[in-house]
Structures are given as structure tokens and as C-alpha cells.
Amino acid sequence: MTAPRLAPGLMIAAPKSGSGKTTVTLGLQRALARRGLVVRGLKSGPDYIDPAFHAAATGAPSSNLDTFAMPPALVSALAAEAATGADLVVAEGSMGLFDGVGDTPGRTGASADAAVALGWPVVLVIDVSGQAQSAAAVALGCARYDDRLTVAGVILNKVASERHRRLVEAGMARIGMPVFGALSKATGLILPERHLGLVQAGETADLAARLDALAEAVAAAVDLDALVAAARPTRAVSPAAPLVPLPPPGGRIAIARDDAFSFVYPHVEAGWRAAGASLHPFSPLADEAPDETADALWLPGGYPELHAGRLAAASRFLDGVRRFAETRPVHGECGGYMVLGETLEDEAGTTHPMLGLLPVATSYARRKLHLGYRVATLTADTPLGPAGSVLTGHEFHYASVTSPAPTPGEAFATVTDAHGSPPTPTGHRQAHTTGTFFHAIARG
């Protein structure tokens, strides 16, 4: 049997966060798709918002690649799936190009690791505001820092004037660095933000028009033909059988899906379906109860703190989940975990009663950032695996817990961070209900 042809790819990365990676990536994806190419997006790292924007820009699914949290075979399989039947993969990096965790070569979660593993050259987006020829020194450092990596060229962002562009390009010419294009300070896609980053794609008004406007600006400023020519074959292998990153919690999974419960990693849902499970969405904000024929219930992360009053008044939803939990497994991640708890205090300081299935109370009036990878060992048999199973995941929220910390006997898992912190009990389990702040990415 002939292996499917895999499209070539590029990694759009930057020396640091805030350089304009997402803006440039979306503009490139949309501009190339408007040319008639079949473009697929991927996101390096655990960011769960950007893949939905990629999907909107390209008209095709996107997913995450994570060399820290995913085994290499899963990274390869996800890249192979995206590259099959496509003309080009335009992946987006996270943070700075080499920013990662741990000390295992190739497994740090850095964008550079994903690019090297998959054979993709890097296109650097460099914010040149406040500098000129010095930007070339930054590009040269990125090109030489890791000799496994190929930097194909740069896209200059936030160029102040034609004279500024000439000075920056002179520096790049001195080091032999190709410049694919230059975007002015006036070019940009203004997307609304909230405390976890961008407002999600499904909530962004006039997103198609915004993407089209950005595509036109990028197409006018960037040599798209040269960029496509710089792409290199994707080095990935399609597995003989579908990989299942996390075991499905049931055969028929009722899953909350609306503006309050909006986040499940795309690769997790795809893995559940590949394992034979079916997903049955319902909307708590529309006061819908979970499907009574389901045998497991999943409350994803999202923004319940923005809708706490509506959720507290959604009697059909609340009663339906409580009935479900009497006999079947219910699991909540991050926002879902908070709603499974006793109370949720919103940003204004109003406390709202929640499901009361787990002994946890949370507050957004007392904000505190919790961010980072988690390596979790399950303390008991759960829908995500038997006791002793190891999961990798990621936590990102601003909620403070105002109730006592879980005891080892009631915790969902013990976790360490990517730097080997002491194991700490986290999350809760009570009867058929479990919950945790971290979003599971894969089995360890």
C-alpha cells in the first residue's frame, strides 16, 4: 500500500511572545487559502484558543502539537493527519522559538523541537519596533542557536516607515537572511481579549471579514510565492491504527458545549471518536440537561465565571447533571470543575451556588494566575484511567480556591510541574464525580 503524500510545512515562530505570530499566521493561512490552496494549521504548545482561529482562517480543522506533553508518536500522527490531502501546513509556534521546559532534548515543548522533529523550516516574525539593523542580530542568533534548525527567513512586523524598512533589510542582507515581507504598524487584526487571551473564534463578531482584511494586507506585504517555496516536506508517519491520546470516559459521552463550556483539545475529541465513542453536545446556558442515554458526562473548561448567574438559575441543567451523577461518571476540567463545586464567586464579588457535587469553592474576585504543565498520577480508578495512571496536561486560569485543599484521600490526582516540583494533591473525586483544574493532553 502506497503511503499518502504529505504536504510540506512551515513553522511561523518568533524570538519572543507579543511579536505578532498569531496575526501573521492567520493572515498567511487565509491569504493562501484564498489562492485556492488546501491549507492546514497546527499550533505548537498547549494553547487551546488559536487552533479555532486557524480553522476559521483555513476552513479546515487545526490541532495542537506538544513535544513535552505528547509522546513523539502522537506528535507525528497529528502532523501526518494534517499534511495528508493538504497543499501546505502553516503551523504557529508559541512564546519564543526556543522557550520550553525540562531538559530532555527534543521534548521541551519548544516550537523549535516541533519544527526539527517534523522537518519544517522556521519563518521568524520579528517585531522591529524600536530597532533597525539590530533586528538582524536577533535573527542571526535564532538561526545559529540550534544547528538542527533551519531558519528560512523573516517577516518584519511593526515597521514604522519606508526608511525604517530599508535599514532593517540592510541588516538582514548583511547576514544573508531572506526577508519575505514587511508589515507596517498600521497592519493588524484587532481581536477582543479577555483574561485568558483572545476571545474565542466562535464568539468573535465579523471574524470572516476580519480575516479577509488581514489576508489582503498580508498578501500585499509578503512574497507568498517565496514563502510557499521555502516549505519543506513533513517528516511524519501515519500510525497503522488510530492513536487514542486519552481513553474515552464512556461509549456515549454527553458533553457541555456553549460559551461557558467551550474548550476540549481537538486531538482528544478525535481520539475518543477513533476509539468508537460518540459525543452528544448540550448547552447548559440554554438550560439543557445532558442526554439521558449517555453513559458518561464531560464538563469542559471555558468561561463559567462570565455566566455564573445564568448557570446558577439553569434548573434543568443542574437537576439533570445531579441525576446523571447518581449512577454514571461525571468529570469536569477547569471551568467544568468549578461548576461541579459548591460556589463560584464572580469578578464583581457575587457568589453563585453551583452543582455541589465536589467540595470546592472558587473565586474570580481574588484573581491569581495558575499556569504551566502538569504531570498527574491518578489516585484511584477514574474515567481517565486506573489508579497509578500518569497523564500530562496543562493548567491556565485565574481562579482562586477558597475552600480547603483536597486531602490525599479525596484528591483526583497528585501532580508535579514540568520542573519536578514535589507531588501535590489536586482536584477532587466523590462518588461518580471527578474534577481537576488541569486539562489532560495525553497519557504519560
Secondary structure, 3 states (H helix, E strand, C coil): CCCCCECEEEEEECCCCCCCHHHHHHHHHHHHHHCCCCEEEEEECCCCCHHHHHHHHHCCCCEEECCCCCCHHHHHHHHHHHHECCCEEEEECCCCCCCCCCCCCCCCCCHHHHHHHHCCCEEEEEECCCCCCHHHHHHHHHHHHCCCCCEEEEEEEEECCHHHHHHHHHHHHHCCCCEEEEEECCCCCCCCEECCEECCHHHCCCHHHHHHHHHHHHHHHECHHHHHHHCEECCCCCCCCCCCCCCCCCCEEEEECECCECECCHHHHHHHHHCCCEEEEECCCCCCCCCCCCCEEEECECCHHHCHHHHHCCHHHHHHHHHHHCCCCEEEECHHHHHHCCEEECCCCCEEECCCCCCCEEECCCCCCEEEEEEEEECCCECCECCCCEEEEEEEECCEECCCCCCCCCCCEEEECCCCCCCEEECEEECCEEEECCEEEEEC
